[in-house]
Amino acid sequence: MSIVAMQSVTVRYFAAAAEAAGRDQEELPVAGTLGALRDELLRRYGDPMARVLRSGSFLIDGTVSRDPDRRLGERVDILPPFAGG
């Protein structure tokens, strides 16, 4: 039986992600991976957040990742897709 260590991570939301969460930032206890954070965000915020996460980006301490096994750092920024160029 493995024990999953929980950690606290600062999650910052931008544009549509902030609208879906109803806030710009929060501290969340999660099980240490991007996949665990994604699951928690979907549990908390449902379909509005699911739409953002389908095509948005995750920046983990400034590095873009969509790998669910990626270990979290201190901060994760949730960015919706951006139009233009």
HTML snippet that shows the backbone in 3Dmol.js (N, CA, C, O; Angstrom):
<script src="https://3Dmol.org/build/3Dmol-min.js"></script>
<div id="view" style="width:600px;height:400px;position:relative"></div>
<script>
const pdb = `
ATOM      1  N   MET A   1       0.850  -1.178   0.000  1.00  0.00           N
ATOM      2  CA  MET A   1       0.000   0.000   0.000  1.00  0.00           C
ATOM      3  C   MET A   1       0.894   1.238   0.000  1.00  0.00           C
ATOM      4  O   MET A   1       1.764   1.376   0.860  1.00  0.00           O
ATOM      5  N   SER A   2       0.683   2.132  -0.955  1.00  0.00           N
ATOM      6  CA  SER A   2       1.497   3.342  -1.008  1.00  0.00           C
ATOM      7  C   SER A   2       0.731   4.509  -0.395  1.00  0.00           C
ATOM      8  O   SER A   2      -0.496   4.587  -0.469  1.00  0.00           O
ATOM      9  N   ILE A   3       1.476   5.388   0.195  1.00  0.00           N
ATOM     10  CA  ILE A   3       0.898   6.593   0.789  1.00  0.00           C
ATOM     11  C   ILE A   3       1.254   7.760  -0.108  1.00  0.00           C
ATOM     12  O   ILE A   3       2.421   7.974  -0.435  1.00  0.00           O
ATOM     13  N   VAL A   4       0.244   8.509  -0.503  1.00  0.00           N
ATOM     14  CA  VAL A   4       0.449   9.650  -1.387  1.00  0.00           C
ATOM     15  C   VAL A   4       0.630  10.892  -0.523  1.00  0.00           C
ATOM     16  O   VAL A   4      -0.232  11.243   0.282  1.00  0.00           O
ATOM     17  N   ALA A   5       1.768  11.545  -0.711  1.00  0.00           N
ATOM     18  CA  ALA A   5       2.060  12.759   0.063  1.00  0.00           C
ATOM     19  C   ALA A   5       1.291  13.934  -0.523  1.00  0.00           C
ATOM     20  O   ALA A   5       1.302  14.162  -1.732  1.00  0.00           O
ATOM     21  N   MET A   6       0.629  14.670   0.349  1.00  0.00           N
ATOM     22  CA  MET A   6      -0.079  15.875  -0.077  1.00  0.00           C
ATOM     23  C   MET A   6       0.867  17.058   0.071  1.00  0.00           C
ATOM     24  O   MET A   6       1.715  17.090   0.963  1.00  0.00           O
ATOM     25  N   GLN A   7       0.707  18.010  -0.804  1.00  0.00           N
ATOM     26  CA  GLN A   7       1.460  19.249  -0.711  1.00  0.00           C
ATOM     27  C   GLN A   7       0.523  20.400  -1.013  1.00  0.00           C
ATOM     28  O   GLN A   7      -0.540  20.210  -1.604  1.00  0.00           O
ATOM     29  N   SER A   8       0.913  21.573  -0.611  1.00  0.00           N
ATOM     30  CA  SER A   8       0.131  22.760  -0.919  1.00  0.00           C
ATOM     31  C   SER A   8       0.796  23.461  -2.103  1.00  0.00           C
ATOM     32  O   SER A   8       2.015  23.630  -2.139  1.00  0.00           O
ATOM     33  N   VAL A   9      -0.021  23.860  -3.058  1.00  0.00           N
ATOM     34  CA  VAL A   9       0.492  24.549  -4.235  1.00  0.00           C
ATOM     35  C   VAL A   9      -0.349  25.810  -4.456  1.00  0.00           C
ATOM     36  O   VAL A   9      -1.565  25.803  -4.262  1.00  0.00           O
ATOM     37  N   THR A  10       0.321  26.888  -4.866  1.00  0.00           N
ATOM     38  CA  THR A  10      -0.383  28.112  -5.236  1.00  0.00           C
ATOM     39  C   THR A  10      -0.825  27.972  -6.682  1.00  0.00           C
ATOM     40  O   THR A  10      -0.008  27.738  -7.572  1.00  0.00           O
ATOM     41  N   VAL A  11      -2.128  28.116  -6.908  1.00  0.00           N
ATOM     42  CA  VAL A  11      -2.678  28.044  -8.258  1.00  0.00           C
ATOM     43  C   VAL A  11      -3.172  29.430  -8.624  1.00  0.00           C
ATOM     44  O   VAL A  11      -4.001  30.017  -7.928  1.00  0.00           O
ATOM     45  N   ARG A  12      -2.645  29.949  -9.740  1.00  0.00           N
ATOM     46  CA  ARG A  12      -3.074  31.259 -10.230  1.00  0.00           C
ATOM     47  C   ARG A  12      -3.882  31.048 -11.511  1.00  0.00           C
ATOM     48  O   ARG A  12      -3.479  30.298 -12.400  1.00  0.00           O
ATOM     49  N   TYR A  13      -5.025  31.722 -11.584  1.00  0.00           N
ATOM     50  CA  TYR A  13      -5.937  31.581 -12.716  1.00  0.00           C
ATOM     51  C   TYR A  13      -5.943  32.864 -13.538  1.00  0.00           C
ATOM     52  O   TYR A  13      -5.898  33.966 -12.991  1.00  0.00           O
ATOM     53  N   PHE A  14      -5.998  32.706 -14.854  1.00  0.00           N
ATOM     54  CA  PHE A  14      -6.001  33.857 -15.750  1.00  0.00           C
ATOM     55  C   PHE A  14      -7.189  33.769 -16.700  1.00  0.00           C
ATOM     56  O   PHE A  14      -7.562  32.685 -17.147  1.00  0.00           O
ATOM     57  N   ALA A  15      -7.780  34.930 -17.004  1.00  0.00           N
ATOM     58  CA  ALA A  15      -8.867  35.082 -17.980  1.00  0.00           C
ATOM     59  C   ALA A  15     -10.000  34.079 -17.709  1.00  0.00           C
ATOM     60  O   ALA A  15     -10.568  34.083 -16.617  1.00  0.00           O
ATOM     61  N   ALA A  16     -10.335  33.226 -18.680  1.00  0.00           N
ATOM     62  CA  ALA A  16     -11.457  32.290 -18.534  1.00  0.00           C
ATOM     63  C   ALA A  16     -11.249  31.324 -17.374  1.00  0.00           C
ATOM     64  O   ALA A  16     -12.224  30.872 -16.774  1.00  0.00           O
ATOM     65  N   ALA A  17     -10.012  31.002 -17.048  1.00  0.00           N
ATOM     66  CA  ALA A  17      -9.748  30.129 -15.910  1.00  0.00           C
ATOM     67  C   ALA A  17     -10.153  30.812 -14.607  1.00  0.00           C
ATOM     68  O   ALA A  17     -10.697  30.168 -13.710  1.00  0.00           O
ATOM     69  N   ALA A  18      -9.891  32.112 -14.499  1.00  0.00           N
ATOM     70  CA  ALA A  18     -10.302  32.872 -13.314  1.00  0.00           C
ATOM     71  C   ALA A  18     -11.819  32.961 -13.230  1.00  0.00           C
ATOM     72  O   ALA A  18     -12.388  32.895 -12.140  1.00  0.00           O
ATOM     73  N   GLU A  19     -12.469  33.109 -14.363  1.00  0.00           N
ATOM     74  CA  GLU A  19     -13.931  33.128 -14.381  1.00  0.00           C
ATOM     75  C   GLU A  19     -14.491  31.783 -13.919  1.00  0.00           C
ATOM     76  O   GLU A  19     -15.442  31.741 -13.138  1.00  0.00           O
ATOM     77  N   ALA A  20     -13.910  30.692 -14.396  1.00  0.00           N
ATOM     78  CA  ALA A  20     -14.390  29.357 -14.023  1.00  0.00           C
ATOM     79  C   ALA A  20     -14.202  29.092 -12.535  1.00  0.00           C
ATOM     80  O   ALA A  20     -15.055  28.471 -11.901  1.00  0.00           O
ATOM     81  N   ALA A  21     -13.085  29.562 -11.973  1.00  0.00           N
ATOM     82  CA  ALA A  21     -12.790  29.333 -10.557  1.00  0.00           C
ATOM     83  C   ALA A  21     -13.448  30.370  -9.645  1.00  0.00           C
ATOM     84  O   ALA A  21     -13.626  30.134  -8.450  1.00  0.00           O
ATOM     85  N   GLY A  22     -13.803  31.512 -10.218  1.00  0.00           N
ATOM     86  CA  GLY A  22     -14.389  32.577  -9.403  1.00  0.00           C
ATOM     87  C   GLY A  22     -13.368  33.272  -8.521  1.00  0.00           C
ATOM     88  O   GLY A  22     -13.719  33.875  -7.507  1.00  0.00           O
ATOM     89  N   ARG A  23     -12.119  33.186  -8.904  1.00  0.00           N
ATOM     90  CA  ARG A  23     -11.027  33.812  -8.141  1.00  0.00           C
ATOM     91  C   ARG A  23      -9.789  33.872  -9.032  1.00  0.00           C
ATOM     92  O   ARG A  23      -9.722  33.214 -10.071  1.00  0.00           O
ATOM     93  N   ASP A  24      -8.818  34.666  -8.611  1.00  0.00           N
ATOM     94  CA  ASP A  24      -7.568  34.802  -9.356  1.00  0.00           C
ATOM     95  C   ASP A  24      -6.470  33.871  -8.844  1.00  0.00           C
ATOM     96  O   ASP A  24      -5.528  33.554  -9.570  1.00  0.00           O
ATOM     97  N   GLN A  25      -6.597  33.435  -7.587  1.00  0.00           N
ATOM     98  CA  GLN A  25      -5.522  32.639  -6.987  1.00  0.00           C
ATOM     99  C   GLN A  25      -6.058  31.903  -5.762  1.00  0.00           C
ATOM    100  O   GLN A  25      -6.988  32.367  -5.101  1.00  0.00           O
ATOM    101  N   GLU A  26      -5.461  30.752  -5.471  1.00  0.00           N
ATOM    102  CA  GLU A  26      -5.779  30.041  -4.236  1.00  0.00           C
ATOM    103  C   GLU A  26      -4.681  29.035  -3.927  1.00  0.00           C
ATOM    104  O   GLU A  26      -3.895  28.664  -4.799  1.00  0.00           O
ATOM    105  N   GLU A  27      -4.639  28.605  -2.683  1.00  0.00           N
ATOM    106  CA  GLU A  27      -3.745  27.537  -2.239  1.00  0.00           C
ATOM    107  C   GLU A  27      -4.564  26.252  -2.196  1.00  0.00           C
ATOM    108  O   GLU A  27      -5.641  26.216  -1.600  1.00  0.00           O
ATOM    109  N   LEU A  28      -4.054  25.199  -2.828  1.00  0.00           N
ATOM    110  CA  LEU A  28      -4.769  23.931  -2.832  1.00  0.00           C
ATOM    111  C   LEU A  28      -3.873  22.809  -2.315  1.00  0.00           C
ATOM    112  O   LEU A  28      -2.695  22.749  -2.668  1.00  0.00           O
ATOM    113  N   PRO A  29      -4.412  21.928  -1.492  1.00  0.00           N
ATOM    114  CA  PRO A  29      -3.684  20.720  -1.121  1.00  0.00           C
ATOM    115  C   PRO A  29      -3.914  19.669  -2.200  1.00  0.00           C
ATOM    116  O   PRO A  29      -5.058  19.309  -2.477  1.00  0.00           O
ATOM    117  N   VAL A  30      -2.847  19.177  -2.808  1.00  0.00           N
ATOM    118  CA  VAL A  30      -2.973  18.164  -3.866  1.00  0.00           C
ATOM    119  C   VAL A  30      -1.920  17.094  -3.681  1.00  0.00           C
ATOM    120  O   VAL A  30      -0.993  17.249  -2.886  1.00  0.00           O
ATOM    121  N   ALA A  31      -2.069  16.003  -4.420  1.00  0.00           N
ATOM    122  CA  ALA A  31      -1.205  14.842  -4.269  1.00  0.00           C
ATOM    123  C   ALA A  31       0.089  14.923  -5.071  1.00  0.00           C
ATOM    124  O   ALA A  31       0.699  13.890  -5.347  1.00  0.00           O
ATOM    125  N   GLY A  32       0.515  16.104  -5.446  1.00  0.00           N
ATOM    126  CA  GLY A  32       1.857  16.288  -5.983  1.00  0.00           C
ATOM    127  C   GLY A  32       2.079  16.157  -7.469  1.00  0.00           C
ATOM    128  O   GLY A  32       3.205  16.347  -7.928  1.00  0.00           O
ATOM    129  N   THR A  33       1.034  15.834  -8.263  1.00  0.00           N
ATOM    130  CA  THR A  33       1.227  15.738  -9.707  1.00  0.00           C
ATOM    131  C   THR A  33       0.228  16.634 -10.431  1.00  0.00           C
ATOM    132  O   THR A  33      -0.797  17.027  -9.874  1.00  0.00           O
ATOM    133  N   LEU A  34       0.545  16.943 -11.666  1.00  0.00           N
ATOM    134  CA  LEU A  34      -0.358  17.752 -12.473  1.00  0.00           C
ATOM    135  C   LEU A  34      -1.695  17.037 -12.661  1.00  0.00           C
ATOM    136  O   LEU A  34      -2.745  17.679 -12.652  1.00  0.00           O
ATOM    137  N   GLY A  35      -1.667  15.726 -12.831  1.00  0.00           N
ATOM    138  CA  GLY A  35      -2.903  14.961 -12.965  1.00  0.00           C
ATOM    139  C   GLY A  35      -3.789  15.085 -11.737  1.00  0.00           C
ATOM    140  O   GLY A  35      -5.005  15.229 -11.861  1.00  0.00           O
ATOM    141  N   ALA A  36      -3.191  15.032 -10.551  1.00  0.00           N
ATOM    142  CA  ALA A  36      -3.953  15.171  -9.309  1.00  0.00           C
ATOM    143  C   ALA A  36      -4.542  16.573  -9.199  1.00  0.00           C
ATOM    144  O   ALA A  36      -5.678  16.739  -8.754  1.00  0.00           O
ATOM    145  N   LEU A  37      -3.772  17.582  -9.603  1.00  0.00           N
ATOM    146  CA  LEU A  37      -4.283  18.952  -9.578  1.00  0.00           C
ATOM    147  C   LEU A  37      -5.435  19.105 -10.554  1.00  0.00           C
ATOM    148  O   LEU A  37      -6.461  19.698 -10.220  1.00  0.00           O
ATOM    149  N   ARG A  38      -5.274  18.583 -11.738  1.00  0.00           N
ATOM    150  CA  ARG A  38      -6.336  18.650 -12.746  1.00  0.00           C
ATOM    151  C   ARG A  38      -7.620  18.010 -12.213  1.00  0.00           C
ATOM    152  O   ARG A  38      -8.701  18.584 -12.343  1.00  0.00           O
ATOM    153  N   ASP A  39      -7.501  16.830 -11.616  1.00  0.00           N
ATOM    154  CA  ASP A  39      -8.671  16.143 -11.048  1.00  0.00           C
ATOM    155  C   ASP A  39      -9.343  16.999  -9.969  1.00  0.00           C
ATOM    156  O   ASP A  39     -10.570  17.079  -9.906  1.00  0.00           O
ATOM    157  N   GLU A  40      -8.535  17.634  -9.127  1.00  0.00           N
ATOM    158  CA  GLU A  40      -9.086  18.479  -8.067  1.00  0.00           C
ATOM    159  C   GLU A  40      -9.800  19.697  -8.646  1.00  0.00           C
ATOM    160  O   GLU A  40     -10.866  20.079  -8.163  1.00  0.00           O
ATOM    161  N   LEU A  41      -9.223  20.303  -9.669  1.00  0.00           N
ATOM    162  CA  LEU A  41      -9.863  21.462 -10.297  1.00  0.00           C
ATOM    163  C   LEU A  41     -11.199  21.074 -10.933  1.00  0.00           C
ATOM    164  O   LEU A  41     -12.172  21.823 -10.844  1.00  0.00           O
ATOM    165  N   LEU A  42     -11.246  19.916 -11.569  1.00  0.00           N
ATOM    166  CA  LEU A  42     -12.491  19.448 -12.179  1.00  0.00           C
ATOM    167  C   LEU A  42     -13.533  19.143 -11.109  1.00  0.00           C
ATOM    168  O   LEU A  42     -14.716  19.428 -11.296  1.00  0.00           O
ATOM    169  N   ARG A  43     -13.104  18.567  -9.995  1.00  0.00           N
ATOM    170  CA  ARG A  43     -14.017  18.262  -8.901  1.00  0.00           C
ATOM    171  C   ARG A  43     -14.613  19.551  -8.317  1.00  0.00           C
ATOM    172  O   ARG A  43     -15.811  19.628  -8.042  1.00  0.00           O
ATOM    173  N   ARG A  44     -13.757  20.553  -8.136  1.00  0.00           N
ATOM    174  CA  ARG A  44     -14.197  21.808  -7.528  1.00  0.00           C
ATOM    175  C   ARG A  44     -15.044  22.672  -8.454  1.00  0.00           C
ATOM    176  O   ARG A  44     -16.034  23.260  -8.019  1.00  0.00           O
ATOM    177  N   TYR A  45     -14.661  22.753  -9.734  1.00  0.00           N
ATOM    178  CA  TYR A  45     -15.238  23.763 -10.620  1.00  0.00           C
ATOM    179  C   TYR A  45     -15.995  23.206 -11.821  1.00  0.00           C
ATOM    180  O   TYR A  45     -16.558  23.981 -12.595  1.00  0.00           O
ATOM    181  N   GLY A  46     -16.025  21.898 -11.997  1.00  0.00           N
ATOM    182  CA  GLY A  46     -16.867  21.254 -13.004  1.00  0.00           C
ATOM    183  C   GLY A  46     -16.637  21.669 -14.440  1.00  0.00           C
ATOM    184  O   GLY A  46     -15.517  21.951 -14.866  1.00  0.00           O
ATOM    185  N   ASP A  47     -17.759  21.695 -15.181  1.00  0.00           N
ATOM    186  CA  ASP A  47     -17.703  21.928 -16.623  1.00  0.00           C
ATOM    187  C   ASP A  47     -17.038  23.236 -17.049  1.00  0.00           C
ATOM    188  O   ASP A  47     -16.290  23.234 -18.027  1.00  0.00           O
ATOM    189  N   PRO A  48     -17.279  24.357 -16.353  1.00  0.00           N
ATOM    190  CA  PRO A  48     -16.594  25.586 -16.795  1.00  0.00           C
ATOM    191  C   PRO A  48     -15.066  25.427 -16.792  1.00  0.00           C
ATOM    192  O   PRO A  48     -14.390  25.895 -17.709  1.00  0.00           O
ATOM    193  N   MET A  49     -14.527  24.768 -15.764  1.00  0.00           N
ATOM    194  CA  MET A  49     -13.074  24.564 -15.725  1.00  0.00           C
ATOM    195  C   MET A  49     -12.655  23.499 -16.739  1.00  0.00           C
ATOM    196  O   MET A  49     -11.580  23.603 -17.330  1.00  0.00           O
ATOM    197  N   ALA A  50     -13.478  22.486 -16.945  1.00  0.00           N
ATOM    198  CA  ALA A  50     -13.151  21.440 -17.927  1.00  0.00           C
ATOM    199  C   ALA A  50     -12.945  22.049 -19.309  1.00  0.00           C
ATOM    200  O   ALA A  50     -12.040  21.640 -20.037  1.00  0.00           O
ATOM    201  N   ARG A  51     -13.776  23.022 -19.678  1.00  0.00           N
ATOM    202  CA  ARG A  51     -13.628  23.678 -20.987  1.00  0.00           C
ATOM    203  C   ARG A  51     -12.285  24.392 -21.088  1.00  0.00           C
ATOM    204  O   ARG A  51     -11.644  24.357 -22.139  1.00  0.00           O
ATOM    205  N   VAL A  52     -11.856  25.033 -20.019  1.00  0.00           N
ATOM    206  CA  VAL A  52     -10.566  25.729 -20.015  1.00  0.00           C
ATOM    207  C   VAL A  52      -9.421  24.723 -20.099  1.00  0.00           C
ATOM    208  O   VAL A  52      -8.480  24.910 -20.870  1.00  0.00           O
ATOM    209  N   LEU A  53      -9.504  23.661 -19.307  1.00  0.00           N
ATOM    210  CA  LEU A  53      -8.394  22.711 -19.221  1.00  0.00           C
ATOM    211  C   LEU A  53      -8.214  21.874 -20.479  1.00  0.00           C
ATOM    212  O   LEU A  53      -7.116  21.381 -20.736  1.00  0.00           O
ATOM    213  N   ARG A  54      -9.275  21.704 -21.271  1.00  0.00           N
ATOM    214  CA  ARG A  54      -9.171  20.917 -22.506  1.00  0.00           C
ATOM    215  C   ARG A  54      -8.114  21.466 -23.454  1.00  0.00           C
ATOM    216  O   ARG A  54      -7.382  20.702 -24.084  1.00  0.00           O
ATOM    217  N   SER A  55      -8.036  22.788 -23.554  1.00  0.00           N
ATOM    218  CA  SER A  55      -7.103  23.363 -24.529  1.00  0.00           C
ATOM    219  C   SER A  55      -6.186  24.425 -23.933  1.00  0.00           C
ATOM    220  O   SER A  55      -5.402  25.042 -24.654  1.00  0.00           O
ATOM    221  N   GLY A  56      -6.277  24.641 -22.631  1.00  0.00           N
ATOM    222  CA  GLY A  56      -5.422  25.629 -21.986  1.00  0.00           C
ATOM    223  C   GLY A  56      -4.042  25.083 -21.680  1.00  0.00           C
ATOM    224  O   GLY A  56      -3.693  23.967 -22.065  1.00  0.00           O
ATOM    225  N   SER A  57      -3.274  25.883 -20.989  1.00  0.00           N
ATOM    226  CA  SER A  57      -1.896  25.527 -20.650  1.00  0.00           C
ATOM    227  C   SER A  57      -1.682  25.558 -19.144  1.00  0.00           C
ATOM    228  O   SER A  57      -2.335  26.309 -18.419  1.00  0.00           O
ATOM    229  N   PHE A  58      -0.761  24.732 -18.695  1.00  0.00           N
ATOM    230  CA  PHE A  58      -0.320  24.728 -17.306  1.00  0.00           C
ATOM    231  C   PHE A  58       1.128  25.183 -17.284  1.00  0.00           C
ATOM    232  O   PHE A  58       1.962  24.623 -17.996  1.00  0.00           O
ATOM    233  N   LEU A  59       1.440  26.185 -16.484  1.00  0.00           N
ATOM    234  CA  LEU A  59       2.825  26.578 -16.268  1.00  0.00           C
ATOM    235  C   LEU A  59       3.187  26.202 -14.839  1.00  0.00           C
ATOM    236  O   LEU A  59       2.630  26.740 -13.882  1.00  0.00           O
ATOM    237  N   ILE A  60       4.117  25.285 -14.709  1.00  0.00           N
ATOM    238  CA  ILE A  60       4.555  24.830 -13.393  1.00  0.00           C
ATOM    239  C   ILE A  60       5.881  25.510 -13.107  1.00  0.00           C
ATOM    240  O   ILE A  60       6.901  25.193 -13.718  1.00  0.00           O
ATOM    241  N   ASP A  61       5.855  26.441 -12.177  1.00  0.00           N
ATOM    242  CA  ASP A  61       7.031  27.263 -11.870  1.00  0.00           C
ATOM    243  C   ASP A  61       7.659  27.821 -13.139  1.00  0.00           C
ATOM    244  O   ASP A  61       8.882  27.850 -13.278  1.00  0.00           O
ATOM    245  N   GLY A  62       6.800  28.269 -14.075  1.00  0.00           N
ATOM    246  CA  GLY A  62       7.266  28.929 -15.294  1.00  0.00           C
ATOM    247  C   GLY A  62       7.528  28.027 -16.480  1.00  0.00           C
ATOM    248  O   GLY A  62       7.903  28.518 -17.544  1.00  0.00           O
ATOM    249  N   THR A  63       7.341  26.704 -16.333  1.00  0.00           N
ATOM    250  CA  THR A  63       7.587  25.758 -17.419  1.00  0.00           C
ATOM    251  C   THR A  63       6.273  25.130 -17.860  1.00  0.00           C
ATOM    252  O   THR A  63       5.527  24.601 -17.035  1.00  0.00           O
ATOM    253  N   VAL A  64       5.985  25.185 -19.166  1.00  0.00           N
ATOM    254  CA  VAL A  64       4.750  24.631 -19.701  1.00  0.00           C
ATOM    255  C   VAL A  64       4.785  23.107 -19.634  1.00  0.00           C
ATOM    256  O   VAL A  64       5.790  22.480 -19.971  1.00  0.00           O
ATOM    257  N   SER A  65       3.663  22.518 -19.190  1.00  0.00           N
ATOM    258  CA  SER A  65       3.539  21.060 -19.163  1.00  0.00           C
ATOM    259  C   SER A  65       2.079  20.668 -19.268  1.00  0.00           C
ATOM    260  O   SER A  65       1.200  21.379 -18.781  1.00  0.00           O
ATOM    261  N   ARG A  66       1.821  19.533 -19.905  1.00  0.00           N
ATOM    262  CA  ARG A  66       0.501  18.903 -19.920  1.00  0.00           C
ATOM    263  C   ARG A  66       0.632  17.450 -19.474  1.00  0.00           C
ATOM    264  O   ARG A  66      -0.343  16.700 -19.529  1.00  0.00           O
ATOM    265  N   ASP A  67       1.801  17.048 -19.039  1.00  0.00           N
ATOM    266  CA  ASP A  67       2.082  15.678 -18.599  1.00  0.00           C
ATOM    267  C   ASP A  67       1.438  15.434 -17.229  1.00  0.00           C
ATOM    268  O   ASP A  67       1.841  16.065 -16.252  1.00  0.00           O
ATOM    269  N   PRO A  68       0.451  14.535 -17.131  1.00  0.00           N
ATOM    270  CA  PRO A  68      -0.226  14.314 -15.852  1.00  0.00           C
ATOM    271  C   PRO A  68       0.693  13.787 -14.753  1.00  0.00           C
ATOM    272  O   PRO A  68       0.380  13.928 -13.570  1.00  0.00           O
ATOM    273  N   ASP A  69       1.814  13.186 -15.123  1.00  0.00           N
ATOM    274  CA  ASP A  69       2.756  12.659 -14.134  1.00  0.00           C
ATOM    275  C   ASP A  69       3.786  13.691 -13.680  1.00  0.00           C
ATOM    276  O   ASP A  69       4.594  13.412 -12.795  1.00  0.00           O
ATOM    277  N   ARG A  70       3.762  14.872 -14.276  1.00  0.00           N
ATOM    278  CA  ARG A  70       4.722  15.932 -13.932  1.00  0.00           C
ATOM    279  C   ARG A  70       4.532  16.331 -12.472  1.00  0.00           C
ATOM    280  O   ARG A  70       3.416  16.623 -12.043  1.00  0.00           O
ATOM    281  N   ARG A  71       5.612  16.343 -11.721  1.00  0.00           N
ATOM    282  CA  ARG A  71       5.577  16.762 -10.314  1.00  0.00           C
ATOM    283  C   ARG A  71       5.336  18.268 -10.251  1.00  0.00           C
ATOM    284  O   ARG A  71       5.859  19.031 -11.063  1.00  0.00           O
ATOM    285  N   LEU A  72       4.540  18.675  -9.276  1.00  0.00           N
ATOM    286  CA  LEU A  72       4.245  20.091  -9.092  1.00  0.00           C
ATOM    287  C   LEU A  72       5.377  20.787  -8.360  1.00  0.00           C
ATOM    288  O   LEU A  72       6.136  20.156  -7.624  1.00  0.00           O
ATOM    289  N   GLY A  73       5.481  22.072  -8.565  1.00  0.00           N
ATOM    290  CA  GLY A  73       6.411  22.897  -7.820  1.00  0.00           C
ATOM    291  C   GLY A  73       5.625  23.717  -6.809  1.00  0.00           C
ATOM    292  O   GLY A  73       4.663  23.231  -6.215  1.00  0.00           O
ATOM    293  N   GLU A  74       6.035  24.943  -6.619  1.00  0.00           N
ATOM    294  CA  GLU A  74       5.360  25.826  -5.662  1.00  0.00           C
ATOM    295  C   GLU A  74       4.167  26.547  -6.264  1.00  0.00           C
ATOM    296  O   GLU A  74       3.234  26.917  -5.551  1.00  0.00           O
ATOM    297  N   ARG A  75       4.196  26.751  -7.605  1.00  0.00           N
ATOM    298  CA  ARG A  75       3.152  27.548  -8.246  1.00  0.00           C
ATOM    299  C   ARG A  75       2.767  26.932  -9.586  1.00  0.00           C
ATOM    300  O   ARG A  75       3.617  26.470 -10.347  1.00  0.00           O
ATOM    301  N   VAL A  76       1.462  26.939  -9.855  1.00  0.00           N
ATOM    302  CA  VAL A  76       0.945  26.513 -11.157  1.00  0.00           C
ATOM    303  C   VAL A  76       0.034  27.616 -11.676  1.00  0.00           C
ATOM    304  O   VAL A  76      -0.896  28.039 -10.990  1.00  0.00           O
ATOM    305  N   ASP A  77       0.305  28.075 -12.886  1.00  0.00           N
ATOM    306  CA  ASP A  77      -0.542  29.057 -13.545  1.00  0.00           C
ATOM    307  C   ASP A  77      -1.430  28.321 -14.537  1.00  0.00           C
ATOM    308  O   ASP A  77      -0.945  27.498 -15.314  1.00  0.00           O
ATOM    309  N   ILE A  78      -2.727  28.611 -14.516  1.00  0.00           N
ATOM    310  CA  ILE A  78      -3.683  28.017 -15.436  1.00  0.00           C
ATOM    311  C   ILE A  78      -4.044  29.089 -16.454  1.00  0.00           C
ATOM    312  O   ILE A  78      -4.646  30.108 -16.116  1.00  0.00           O
ATOM    313  N   LEU A  79      -3.666  28.844 -17.703  1.00  0.00           N
ATOM    314  CA  LEU A  79      -3.877  29.818 -18.778  1.00  0.00           C
ATOM    315  C   LEU A  79      -4.827  29.237 -19.816  1.00  0.00           C
ATOM    316  O   LEU A  79      -4.613  28.123 -20.293  1.00  0.00           O
ATOM    317  N   PRO A  80      -5.871  29.974 -20.171  1.00  0.00           N
ATOM    318  CA  PRO A  80      -6.758  29.503 -21.244  1.00  0.00           C
ATOM    319  C   PRO A  80      -6.042  29.645 -22.576  1.00  0.00           C
ATOM    320  O   PRO A  80      -5.008  30.308 -22.656  1.00  0.00           O
ATOM    321  N   PRO A  81      -6.589  29.022 -23.637  1.00  0.00           N
ATOM    322  CA  PRO A  81      -5.986  29.226 -24.956  1.00  0.00           C
ATOM    323  C   PRO A  81      -6.132  30.692 -25.352  1.00  0.00           C
ATOM    324  O   PRO A  81      -7.133  31.337 -25.041  1.00  0.00           O
ATOM    325  N   PHE A  82      -5.138  31.193 -26.031  1.00  0.00           N
ATOM    326  CA  PHE A  82      -5.166  32.582 -26.476  1.00  0.00           C
ATOM    327  C   PHE A  82      -5.278  32.639 -27.991  1.00  0.00           C
ATOM    328  O   PHE A  82      -4.623  31.873 -28.697  1.00  0.00           O
ATOM    329  N   ALA A  83      -6.100  33.538 -28.484  1.00  0.00           N
ATOM    330  CA  ALA A  83      -6.246  33.730 -29.930  1.00  0.00           C
ATOM    331  C   ALA A  83      -5.237  34.776 -30.394  1.00  0.00           C
ATOM    332  O   ALA A  83      -4.693  35.537 -29.593  1.00  0.00           O
ATOM    333  N   GLY A  84      -5.006  34.795 -31.675  1.00  0.00           N
ATOM    334  CA  GLY A  84      -4.124  35.815 -32.239  1.00  0.00           C
ATOM    335  C   GLY A  84      -2.711  35.280 -32.424  1.00  0.00           C
ATOM    336  O   GLY A  84      -2.471  34.076 -32.343  1.00  0.00           O
ATOM    337  N   GLY A  85      -1.797  36.182 -32.669  1.00  0.00           N
ATOM    338  CA  GLY A  85      -0.448  35.707 -32.924  1.00  0.00           C
ATOM    339  C   GLY A  85       0.537  36.801 -32.986  1.00  0.00           C
ATOM    340  O   GLY A  85       1.724  36.552 -33.195  1.00  0.00           O
TER     341      GLY A  85
END
`;
const viewer = $3Dmol.createViewer("view");
viewer.addModel(pdb, "pdb");
viewer.setStyle({}, {cartoon: {color: "spectrum"}});
viewer.zoomTo();
viewer.render();
</script>
